[in-house]
Amino acid sequence: MGRAFLDGSAPRTMRPIQHTFLVVWAALCLALPVEAWAQGTAVYRAAVAKRFEVWVGELRTEALAKGVSAETFDQAMKGVTPNWKLPDLVPPDLGEGQPQRPKAEISTRQKQQAEFDRPARYFPKKGLDWVTKNGRVHLAKWKDTLNAIEEKYGVEKHVVLAIWGRETAYGRAKIPHYAVRALATQAFMGRRQEKFRGELLIALGILQEGHITPKRMRSSWAGAMGHTQFLPSDFRNYAVDFNGDGRIDIWGTIPDALASTANFLAKNGWQTGKAWGYEVRLPKDFDCTLEGIANARTIQEWVDLGITRTFGRKFLGERLKEKTHLVAPAGTLGPAFLVLDNFEVFRTYNKADLYALYVGHVADRILFAGNFEGGWSRVQSFSRNEMRRLQTTLAKNGFDVGKIDGLIGSRTRSAVGGWQRKLGHKVTCYPPRSLLKLTDPLPPEGSSG
C-alpha cells in the first residue's frame, strides 16, 4: 500500500476513488430531499384527487338540477382530473390529519397576460404587419359574410376581423385544452372558483344542447373557446347560428364565430360609424394624472389644455364636442390617446387598455395603412404580485387604484403619478421598479396573513 502523507491527504493513486465516493455521496444526499419531496407531492396530489371526486359528485347533482342529463354529464366528465399545469391555482389545504400541502404546490404561476406586460411588447411591428396583411386577405375572402354581419349587427367588418386576428390569429392559434377539464380545474382549485363553477355548468349545458361534442370543445387555460375566444357565459349570451344549420359552432364555423363577435359588440353598445379614439400629442409637463374615464372632457377642453392630434391633423367641427377620456398605457413614456365610447365597448370584450388599443389600431390598419406616431419607451415589467404590492401601498397612501388586482390600468397609472408628485420624483404616471423599494411585501399565497 502507498504510504500516508504527512498532511493527511491520500496518495495520488487513491484520489480518483476518493473523489468518486464524494460525488456519489453528494448525489445521494441531494437525491434524498428531492425523492422525499416527490413522494410528499404524490401523496398530497392523490388525496386532492379523492377530494376532487367528491366535488365532482356534488357538481353532478347541481348540473342535473339545471337540466343537464346524466348521460351528458358523465360523458363530459369521463376521465377528467385536475390539470396541475394550469396557472392561477391555489390547491386546497386538506386540513388536520390529512397530507399536508407542500409549499411548492402553492401556485406562484399567476398568468402574466400580455395585455398587462410592457406596452411595447404588445405592438411588435412584424406582428402588426402580419395581422394587417392577413386581415385584408380575410376581408376579401369573407366579403359577403362580413357584409351580411355588418348589415345585421351594425359592427364594421374590419372591427370584427381585428378581434379575430388578435384572439386566434384568424384561427391559426393552437387551442390546447379540453374546456371542461380546464374549467373544472379552475372551479375546484383556482383563484376564482365561484366564477369558473358557473362557467363550467354553462359549458355542460352547451354540450347538452348538442352544439359541439366534448372532443371538439377546445379552450384556453381559462375556458375561452373558439375562433374569437368566448367564455361559456359569452356563448350563452351572444353566440348565434349565423349559417342557419341549427347549431352554434364558434369552433369550426367561421360565420357563426364572426357574427357572434359582432352580436357581442352590438349588445354592449357599439356605435356604428363612430371612431374608437384618436392618437394625440401631450404638451410638455402635461398633468398625466388626468388619465382615465373619471376625467372625461370634450375634445375642445383637451385642446384648451394643449393636446393636439398627431401627424399634423386637426380636430374640427362636431368632433370638438365629442366626450373623450385620456388613455396613456405607458404614461408620458409612450403614445397617448383620446378615446370614445367604442373604446369602452372593446373593453367589455377584454378589459385591458392595451387590448382595446390593439384591436382599434388593427381595424384602422386593415382599412388604411399606418402606425402610431409616438414610440414606446422601454418601460420596465412587473409581476402581478409586484404590482399588487405597489397598488396596496398606493391605496394606503390615499390614492385611488380601483381594484387591487396586480394589473396596471388607468387608475393605477394616475395614482402612480400622484405618488410620484408627492414624493418629489419625476412624474411619468408609469412606475419605475425603484418604487418597489418603498412598498411592503405581501403575505405569501395561502398564508393567514
C-alpha positions in Angstrom: 0.0 0.0 0.0 1.2 3.5 -0.5 2.2 5.4 2.5 0.1 8.1 4.1 1.0 11.7 3.5 2.1 13.9 6.5 -0.6 16.4 5.6 -3.3 13.8 5.9 -4.0 13.7 2.1 -4.5 10.3 0.3 -1.8 9.0 -2.1 -2.3 10.2 -5.7 -3.4 6.8 -6.8 -6.3 6.9 -4.3 -7.6 10.3 -5.1 -9.9 9.3 -8.0 -11.5 6.7 -5.8 -12.0 9.2 -3.0 -13.4 11.8 -5.5 -15.8 9.3 -6.9 -17.0 8.3 -3.5 -17.6 12.0 -2.6 -19.5 12.7 -5.8 -21.7 9.6 -5.2 -22.3 10.6 -1.6 -23.2 14.2 -2.5 -25.6 12.9 -5.2 -27.3 10.7 -2.7 -27.6 13.5 -0.3 -29.2 15.7 -2.9 -31.4 13.0 -4.2 -32.9 12.2 -0.8 -34.7 15.5 -0.4 -35.8 15.5 -4.0 -37.2 12.0 -3.6 -38.9 12.9 -0.3 -40.4 16.0 -2.0 -41.7 13.9 -4.9 -43.2 11.3 -2.6 -44.8 14.1 -0.5 -46.2 15.7 -3.5 -47.5 12.4 -4.9 -49.3 11.6 -1.6 -50.8 15.1 -1.4 -52.0 15.1 -5.0 -53.6 11.6 -4.6 -55.5 13.0 -1.6 -56.6 16.0 -3.6 -57.7 13.7 -6.4 -60.1 12.0 -3.9 -61.4 15.3 -2.8 -61.9 16.2 -6.5 -64.0 13.1 -6.9 -66.3 14.1 -4.1 -66.5 17.6 -5.6 -67.5 16.2 -9.0 -70.3 14.2 -7.3 -71.7 17.4 -5.8 -71.3 19.2 -9.2 -73.2 16.3 -10.8 -76.2 16.9 -8.5 -76.2 20.6 -9.3 -75.8 20.0 -13.1 -78.7 17.6 -13.2 -80.9 20.0 -11.3 -80.1 22.6 -14.0 -81.2 20.3 -16.8 -78.0 18.6 -17.8 -78.7 14.9 -18.4 -76.8 12.2 -16.5 -75.5 10.9 -19.9 -74.2 14.3 -20.9 -72.5 14.9 -17.6 -70.9 11.5 -17.4 -69.6 11.7 -20.9 -68.2 15.2 -20.4 -66.5 14.4 -17.1 -65.3 11.0 -18.1 -61.6 10.7 -17.2 -61.4 14.4 -16.1 -58.8 15.0 -13.4 -57.3 18.3 -12.1 -54.7 19.8 -14.5 -51.8 20.7 -12.3 -50.1 22.5 -15.1 -52.6 25.4 -15.3 -51.8 28.8 -13.9 -53.7 30.7 -11.2 -54.2 27.6 -9.0 -54.5 27.6 -5.2 -54.5 23.9 -4.3 -56.6 23.1 -1.2 -55.3 22.8 2.4 -56.8 19.4 3.3 -56.9 20.0 7.0 -55.6 18.3 10.1 -54.8 14.6 9.8 -54.6 14.8 6.0 -51.5 15.0 3.8 -50.0 18.5 4.1 -49.8 20.7 1.1 -46.2 21.1 0.0 -45.1 24.7 -0.2 -44.2 24.2 -3.8 -47.9 23.5 -4.5 -49.0 27.0 -3.6 -49.1 28.2 -7.1 -47.0 31.2 -7.9 -47.8 30.8 -11.6 -50.3 33.7 -12.0 -50.8 34.1 -15.7 -49.0 37.2 -16.8 -51.3 38.3 -19.6 -49.7 40.1 -22.5 -52.1 42.9 -22.0 -50.5 43.9 -18.7 -46.9 43.4 -19.7 -44.7 46.2 -21.1 -46.8 48.0 -23.7 -44.1 47.9 -26.4 -44.3 44.1 -26.4 -47.9 44.2 -27.4 -47.3 46.1 -30.6 -44.4 44.4 -32.4 -44.0 45.7 -35.9 -43.8 42.3 -37.6 -46.8 41.1 -35.7 -48.8 44.2 -36.6 -47.8 43.9 -40.3 -48.8 40.2 -40.3 -52.2 40.6 -38.7 -52.9 43.6 -41.0 -51.9 41.8 -44.2 -53.9 38.7 -43.3 -56.9 40.8 -42.2 -57.1 42.2 -45.7 -56.9 38.7 -47.1 -59.8 37.6 -45.0 -61.7 40.8 -45.7 -61.7 39.7 -49.4 -62.3 36.0 -48.6 -65.3 36.5 -46.3 -66.6 39.7 -48.1 -70.2 38.5 -48.4 -70.4 37.1 -44.9 -68.9 40.2 -43.4 -71.2 42.5 -45.3 -74.2 40.5 -44.1 -72.9 40.6 -40.5 -72.3 44.4 -40.7 -75.8 44.9 -42.1 -77.4 42.9 -39.4 -75.5 44.0 -36.3 -74.1 47.4 -37.3 -70.5 46.4 -36.5 -68.0 47.2 -39.2 -66.3 44.3 -40.9 -62.7 45.5 -40.2 -63.5 45.7 -36.4 -64.7 42.0 -36.3 -61.6 41.0 -38.2 -59.3 42.8 -35.8 -60.7 40.8 -32.9 -60.5 37.5 -34.8 -56.9 38.4 -35.6 -56.0 39.3 -32.1 -57.7 36.3 -30.4 -56.5 33.4 -32.5 -54.5 34.8 -35.5 -57.5 34.2 -37.8 -57.9 30.6 -36.5 -54.3 29.6 -36.7 -53.5 29.6 -33.0 -53.5 26.3 -31.2 -56.3 25.9 -28.7 -54.7 23.5 -26.3 -57.2 22.4 -23.6 -60.3 20.4 -23.2 -62.7 23.1 -22.0 -64.4 21.0 -19.4 -61.2 19.9 -17.8 -59.8 23.5 -17.7 -62.9 24.9 -16.2 -63.3 22.1 -13.7 -59.7 22.6 -12.5 -60.2 26.3 -12.1 -63.6 25.8 -10.4 -62.1 23.2 -8.0 -58.9 24.9 -7.0 -58.4 28.2 -9.0 -58.3 31.7 -7.6 -61.9 32.4 -8.9 -63.7 29.2 -8.1 -67.2 30.6 -8.0 -66.9 32.3 -11.4 -65.5 29.2 -13.0 -68.1 26.8 -11.5 -70.7 28.9 -13.1 -68.9 28.8 -16.4 -68.4 25.0 -16.2 -72.1 24.5 -15.6 -72.9 26.6 -18.7 -70.4 24.6 -20.7 -72.1 21.4 -19.7 -75.4 23.0 -20.9 -73.8 23.8 -24.3 -72.9 20.1 -24.6 -76.4 19.1 -23.5 -77.9 21.2 -26.4 -75.7 19.5 -28.9 -73.9 22.5 -30.3 -70.5 20.7 -30.0 -69.0 17.4 -28.9 -66.7 17.1 -25.9 -63.8 16.2 -28.2 -64.2 19.4 -30.2 -64.8 21.7 -27.2 -61.3 23.2 -27.0 -60.4 26.2 -25.0 -57.6 28.3 -23.4 -56.5 27.6 -19.9 -59.3 29.8 -18.6 -62.0 28.3 -20.7 -62.2 30.8 -23.6 -63.4 28.9 -26.6 -63.5 29.1 -30.4 -62.2 31.4 -33.1 -62.9 34.6 -31.1 -62.4 33.1 -27.6 -65.8 33.2 -25.9 -66.3 32.1 -22.3 -69.3 29.8 -21.9 -71.3 32.7 -20.5 -70.4 34.7 -23.6 -71.6 31.8 -25.7 -74.9 31.7 -23.8 -75.5 35.5 -24.0 -74.2 36.3 -27.5 -73.4 33.3 -29.7 -75.6 33.0 -32.8 -76.2 30.4 -35.6 -75.5 32.7 -38.5 -75.3 30.0 -41.2 -78.6 28.6 -40.2 -77.6 24.9 -39.7 -79.3 24.6 -36.4 -76.1 24.6 -34.3 -74.0 27.4 -32.9 -70.4 26.4 -33.8 -67.9 29.0 -32.8 -65.1 26.4 -33.0 -65.3 25.4 -36.7 -67.9 27.6 -38.4 -66.4 31.0 -39.1 -69.7 32.8 -40.0 -71.0 31.7 -36.6 -67.9 32.9 -34.8 -67.7 36.3 -36.5 -71.4 37.0 -36.2 -71.3 36.1 -32.5 -68.5 38.6 -32.0 -70.4 41.3 -33.8 -73.5 40.5 -31.7 -71.4 40.8 -28.6 -70.2 44.2 -29.5 -73.6 45.4 -30.6 -75.3 44.3 -27.4 -72.6 46.1 -25.4 -73.2 49.4 -27.1 -71.2 49.6 -30.3 -71.9 52.8 -32.2 -72.0 52.2 -35.9 -69.8 54.6 -37.9 -68.1 56.1 -34.9 -64.4 56.1 -34.2 -62.9 54.3 -31.2 -60.3 57.1 -30.5 -57.5 59.4 -31.7 -53.8 59.3 -31.1 -52.7 62.7 -29.6 -49.6 64.6 -28.5 -49.4 65.7 -24.9 -47.8 69.1 -24.3 -44.6 69.3 -22.2 -45.2 69.0 -18.5 -48.8 67.8 -19.1 -50.6 66.5 -16.0 -50.7 62.8 -16.8 -52.8 62.1 -13.7 -55.8 63.4 -15.7 -55.9 59.9 -17.4 -59.0 57.8 -17.0 -62.7 57.9 -17.6 -63.3 59.9 -14.4 -61.5 62.8 -16.0 -63.5 62.8 -19.3 -63.8 66.1 -21.1 -64.8 67.3 -24.5 -62.1 67.4 -27.2 -62.3 71.2 -27.1 -61.5 71.1 -23.4 -58.5 68.9 -24.1 -57.3 71.2 -26.9 -57.6 74.1 -24.4 -55.1 72.1 -22.2 -52.7 71.9 -25.1 -53.4 68.5 -26.6 -53.1 68.2 -30.3 -53.6 65.4 -32.9 -50.7 63.5 -34.4 -49.4 63.8 -37.9 -50.5 67.4 -38.1 -54.2 66.6 -38.2 -56.8 68.9 -36.7 -59.9 68.4 -34.6 -62.6 70.2 -36.5 -66.3 70.9 -36.3 -68.5 68.5 -34.4 -65.6 66.4 -33.2 -64.7 69.2 -30.8 -67.9 68.4 -28.9 -67.1 64.7 -28.5 -66.7 63.5 -24.9 -63.5 61.6 -24.6 -61.0 60.5 -21.9 -57.3 60.1 -22.0 -55.5 56.7 -22.2 -51.7 56.6 -21.9 -50.6 52.9 -21.3 -47.0 54.0 -20.7 -47.8 57.3 -19.0 -45.7 60.0 -20.5 -43.3 57.4 -21.8 -45.4 56.3 -24.8 -48.2 57.2 -27.2 -51.4 58.8 -25.8 -55.0 58.7 -27.0 -58.3 60.4 -26.6 -60.9 57.6 -26.7 -64.6 57.4 -27.2 -67.4 55.1 -26.2 -66.5 52.4 -28.7 -63.1 52.0 -26.9 -65.1 51.1 -23.8 -67.1 48.6 -25.8 -63.8 46.9 -26.8 -63.0 46.8 -23.1 -66.2 44.7 -22.4 -64.5 42.1 -24.6 -61.2 42.3 -22.8 -60.8 44.9 -20.0 -57.2 45.8 -20.8 -56.5 49.2 -22.3 -53.8 47.7 -24.5 -56.2 45.2 -25.9 -58.7 47.9 -26.8 -55.9 50.0 -28.4 -54.6 47.0 -30.3 -57.9 45.9 -31.9 -58.8 49.5 -32.7 -55.4 50.1 -34.3 -55.5 46.9 -36.3 -59.1 47.7 -37.5 -57.8 51.0 -38.7 -54.8 49.4 -40.4 -56.9 46.9 -42.2 -58.6 49.8 -44.0 -55.8 52.3 -44.0 -52.0 51.8 -43.7 -50.2 53.5 -40.8 -48.5 53.2 -37.4 -48.8 55.3 -34.3 -46.7 58.5 -34.4 -45.5 58.0 -30.9 -43.0 55.3 -29.9 -42.9 53.2 -26.8 -40.1 53.8 -24.3 -38.5 50.7 -22.7 -40.5 50.8 -19.5 -40.0 48.1 -17.0 -42.1 44.9 -16.4 -43.8 43.9 -13.2 -45.1 40.6 -12.0 -48.8 40.5 -10.8 -47.7 40.3 -7.2 -45.2 43.2 -7.5 -48.0 45.3 -9.0 -50.3 44.2 -6.2 -47.7 45.4 -3.7 -47.5 48.7 -5.4 -51.3 49.1 -5.6 -51.6 48.2 -1.9 -49.1 50.8 -0.9 -50.7 53.4 -3.1 -54.1 52.7 -1.5 -52.5 53.0 2.0 -51.3 56.4 0.9 -54.7 57.6 -0.1 -54.6 57.1 -3.8 -57.5 55.5 -5.8 -56.2 52.5 -7.7 -59.6 50.8 -8.1 -59.4 47.1 -7.6 -56.1 45.8 -6.2 -55.6 43.1 -8.9 -52.0 43.4 -9.9 -52.9 44.9 -13.3 -51.7 48.4 -14.3 -54.8 50.1 -15.6 -55.5 53.8 -16.0 -56.5 54.4 -12.3 -53.3 52.8 -11.1 -51.2 54.8 -13.6 -52.9 58.0 -12.4 -52.3 57.1 -8.8 -48.6 56.4 -9.6 -48.3 59.9 -11.0 -49.9 61.4 -7.9 -47.5 59.4 -5.6 -44.5 60.4 -7.7 -45.5 64.1 -7.3 -45.9 63.6 -3.6 -42.5 62.0 -3.3 -40.9 64.7 -5.3 -40.0 62.3 -8.1 -40.3 62.9 -11.9 -44.0 62.4 -12.7 -44.4 59.9 -15.6 -47.5 58.0 -14.5 -45.7 54.7 -15.1 -43.8 53.2 -12.2 -40.1 52.6 -12.3 -39.1 49.5 -10.5 -37.3 51.7 -7.9 -40.8 52.4 -6.4 -41.0 48.8 -5.2 -38.4 49.6 -2.6 -41.0 51.8 -0.9 -43.6 49.1 -0.7 -44.2 46.4 1.9 -44.1 42.7 0.9 -47.4 40.9 0.6 -48.1 37.8 2.8 -47.4 34.6 0.8 -50.2 32.9 -1.0 -52.1 30.6 1.2 -50.9 32.2 4.5 -53.2 33.6 7.1 -51.5 36.9 7.0 
